């Protein structure tokens, strides 16, 4: 089957078989899709300075900014399956390094984070374009939301495992809280084995001109607004995770938001669903500013997590469905845009220590208003040629 084959030729059973290793890969993404969770634990464990924390965030920014385009070209040449399996190998290497005694050697730890950042970029670039290829325009929005539900669910296990390891309520086999890295390395190995054993259609498209596709896409207002919104959506997610005290509840409500979003996207257009989602996020930010009690603070982050999570799938599916013949280029631009979110997280992390959380609140509020602006403008430009 080639890239241009209709996805409707896949039977339901074949589609499930194709998607199963993808689900495992999204579970693996849970530990490093939100790097600030792990970086926070490492920082507390080793008492790292702000500069050292910055150096652990830097690999994600560099890789997300610079690698999606060449990685997309690699996917077109060797196929999705080979690239995803390569990213899983890099992932396993990085997790083994962090679980070993090399964890205490800071330069090696930075190198491990570079491996994880490369693997994450490879994985995101491969998975989103593959999901877009396997699903029709009608099923794509809900499919994007449903598969991403696994990421916050897996990430929610990290704080629980961390607490369990520290309180010795779970066996750690001498690894301490770093048993988390061992468990996720095992999951990545299992994903690698399942993907290798699955007769996966490795779509390739050597003839298309990626640079020409990107130039065409950037001429579209929908794409420019969508890519900008994608970056700020990632930024609000990262910063909210940085600020919230109850990380587990935040991630669980993200999963609930993605699941409900996936159900609604079966019958509701992505643009229409974006309006209530951004309204709920704005309500959460207003409650965050009001403060007054721990309950209000917890509720604000619950609302932000619940509404922010499906926004990424909503905006990405909106671009995919408006430009169905440029899936690779859309993916490259969307993954690159996530670097905006990492940059916002870095700024929030550095300024919070010096100026308090007010600066982070301001960044969170401004990002949400910019997302809303992009979506409102999109509402009035639906007549734009595709």
N, C-alpha and C positions, 0 to 999 in steps of 0.2 A: 504494500500500500504506500503510495507516495503522499507528499504533503497536500497536494491538491485534490486528493480523493475525498469524497463526501464522507463526513463522519457518521452519517446516518447508516452507512453500510455495516457499521459495527453492531453486532447483536448485543443484547443487554448483558449476557453472560461474558462475552468477550470484553465489553467495556469495564465490567467489574474486575476481570483479570488484569486488564491494562492499568486500572486505577489502584489496585491493591498495593503494589510497591510504592506508588506515589503517596498513599496514606502513611505508610511507614516512614517515608522521607520527611513528611510534614511533622510527624511525631519527633523525629530526630531534630528538626529545626527548633523545637521548643526550648532547648538549652541555650542556643546562641542567636535566635531571632531577637531576643531582648538581652543584649550583652550586659546592660547595666545591672541585671540581677546578679550574675556571676561575678562581674567586676566589683560590685558592692561587697560581696562575701570575701573576695580575695583582698580587697582594700582593708577590710576590718581585720582579716586574719594576719596580714603582714604589715599593717599600719603604713600603707603607702601614702606618699605625698600627692598633692593635686597634679603635679607634673607627671608623676608615675602613672596615675589613673588616666591622664590625658593620653599617654603613650599606649595604653591598652585600648583606648577608643579609636586612636588614629588609624590602625589597620583597617577597621571597618569603613571609615570615611574614604580612605585612599582606594580600597578595592571596589567599593560600590560606585565611586566616581569614575574610575579609570577602566575597570575590567569588563563591564557588561557588553560593550561593543565588540571587542576581540573575542570574548567568550561566545557571543551570539554567532559570530563568523565560524568559530570552532564547532558549535552545535550543528550548523548547516553542513559542515564538511563531514563530521564523523557520526552525527546523530545524537539524539537525546540520551539514549540508554548509556552509551559509552561515557558521556560527559557526567551524568549523574553518578555512575559508578566510580569515576575518578574523584568526584567531590566527596563521596562517602569515604574513600580511602584517605584523603587528606584530613577529613574530619576525625577518623579513627586515630591517625597519627597524632593529631593535636591533643585529643582527649587522653591518650596514653601518656603523652609528655606531662600533661597537667596532673594526672593521677600519680605519676612517679615522683621520686625525690628531686627530679629536675625542676619541679614546681618552685623550689626555693631559690633557683638561680634566675634572677629577674630578666636578663637578656634572652635567655632561652624561653621564658614565659612569654615575652613579647613576640618571639619567633613563632611560638605556638598560636598566639592570637592572630598572627598574619596567616598562618595555615587555615585557621578557622574562618577568617574573613574571606579568604580566597574560596574556600569550600562553600561558604554561605552564598557568595555571589554567584558561583557556578550553579549551585542548587536552585536559587531563586530564578535565575535566568532560564534554566532548563525547564523547571517545573511549570512556571506560568505559561510559557510558550507551548509546552506539551499539553497542558490542560486545555488551552485554547484550541489546539489542533484536534484533540480527541472529542471535544464537545461541539455541538451545533450552536448557532447564535442564540437559540431559544433556551438551551440548557446551561450555557456557559455561566451566566451570572450566579445562578444558584450553586453550580458546581464549585465555583471559586470560593463562595462563602462556606460551603460545607467542608471542603478539604482544609480550609484554614482554621476551622473549629478545633482541629487536633493540636495546633500550635500552642494556644493558651492553656489547653488542658494539660499538655505535657509540661509546659513551663510552670503551671500551678503546682506540679509535683515537686519542683526544685525546693521551694521554701519548706515544704513538709519534710522532705528528705534531709534537708539541712538541719532542721530542728530535731528530727529523729536521731540523726548521727551525733549531734552535740549532746543530746540527753541519753545517748546509748540505749535508745529504745528499739533501734534496728541494728543488725550486725554490720560492722564497718570493715572487718578483716584488716584492721590496722591502717586503713586509709583515712579515718576520720570523716569529716564532712565531704572530703574529695571522693568518697564512694559514689557521689553523683556523677563524676566524670566516667567512672568505671561502668555504671549502669547505662549511661547514654552511649558509651562506646559499644557495649553489647547490643543495644538497639540498632545502632548504625551498622554493625556487623550483620545482624539479622536482615536489615533492609537490603544490604549489599547482596546477601545470599538469595533472598527472594527475588530481587530484581534480576540477578544473574540467571536464575532458573526460569524466569518468566519469558515466554516467547514474545517479547515486547516489540511492537513495530517501531523501528528506529527511523523516524522521519528525517529526511535529508532534502536539501534544496540548494544545490551548488550554483545554480544558474542565476538566482536572483541577486540584485545589487543592493546590499544593505544600506550603503551610504545614500543611494538614490531614494530608497524607501524612507529613510529618516528625514531627508530634505523635504520629501513630499508631505510627511506627517507634520513636520514643524511649521508648514504653511497653513495648517488647519488650526483654527482657534480652539476647537474642542480638544485637540491634543495638547496644545500649550497650556490651556487651563487645567486639563486633567493631570498632566505631569506635575505642574506646580502644586495642585491640590494633593497629589500623592505624597510629595515630599513633606508637606505640612501635616498631613494625616499621620505619617510615620513619626514626625516630630512630637505631635501632641501625645501619641501613644507612649513614646519613650520617656517624655518629661513627666507624664502622669504616673508612670511606673516608678520614676525616680522619687516623686513626692509622696506617694501614698504609703501609709503605714501598713495597711493590710493588703499585701501583695497578692496573697492567695485569692481573696474575695474579688479583687480587681480582675484577675485573670479568669476566674470562673464566670464572672458576669460578661467578660469579653466573649467567652465560648458560647454563653447563652445568647448574646447579641448576634453572633455569627450564625448560630443555628436558626434562630427566628428569622434573621435576614435571609438565609438560604431558603427557608420555607416561603417567605413572602415574595422573593425574587422569581419564584415559579410563575407567578401571576401578575406581579407588579413590575413596571419598568424601573430600571436602576435610578433614573433621574427623579422619578416621583418618590421613591423610597428614601432618597437622600435628604429630602426636606424634613421629615420628622426626625431622622437620625441627627442632623445638625442642630435641630431645635432642642433635642434632649441633651446634646453635648453642651450647648450654650447654657441650658438650665443648670447643668452640673457645674460649669465654671462660675456662674452667678452665685450658687450656693457656696462654692469654694471661697469666693471673695467675702461673702457675708460671714462665714464661719460661725462662731458662737458656741459650738459644742462638738464633742467627738462624733456624735451621731450625724450631725450636719456634714462634717468633713468626710466621714465614711460614705454617706449617701452621695455626696458630690462625685467622689471617685468611682463609685458604682455606676452612676449615670454616665460619666465620661467613658469608662471602659465598655459599658454596654453599647453605647452609640458609636464610639470611634471605631471599634473593630470591624463592623460590616462596611464602613465607609470606604475602606481600601478596596474591597471586592466590588463595591458599587461603582466607584470611579474607574477602576481598571476594566471592568466588564463594559462600561459605557464606551470607553475608547475602543476596546476590542470589537464590539458589535457595530460601531460606526466605521471601522476600518478593518474588515474581516480578512482582507488580502495582505495585510502588513503585520501579521502576528509577531514575527521575530523582532521587527523594528520597534513595535509598541512595547514589547517586553524589555528590550534593551534600554529604552528611554525610562520606563517605569522603575526598573531596578536602579538605574543611575539616580533617579529622583530621590530614592530613599536616603542617599548620602546627605540630602538637605536635612532630613530628620536627625541623622547622626550628628551633624554640625550643630543643630539647635540643642540637642542633648548635651553636647560638649560645652557650649556656651552656658547653658543652665547649670551644669555641674560646677563649672569654675566660678560662676558669679554667686551661686547660692552660699558658698562658704564665706564670701566676703560681704555680701549685701543682704543675706537672708533669702527667704523663699519668695519675696515680692517680685524679684526680677523674673524668676521662673513662672510665676503667675502671669506676669505681663507677656512673656513669650507665648505661654499657653493660650492666653486670650487673643493675642494678635494672630496667632496661627489659625485659631478657630474662625475668626472673622474673615481671614483671607480664604479659607476653605469655603465658607458661606458665600463670599463674593464670587468665587469661581463658579459655584453651582448656580447662583442666581443669574449670572451672566449667561451661563449655558442654557438656562430655561428660555431666554429670549433669543437664542441663536440656533434653535433646532432646525431651522430651514436651511442652515449652512450645507452646501454640497458636500457629499462624502468623497 
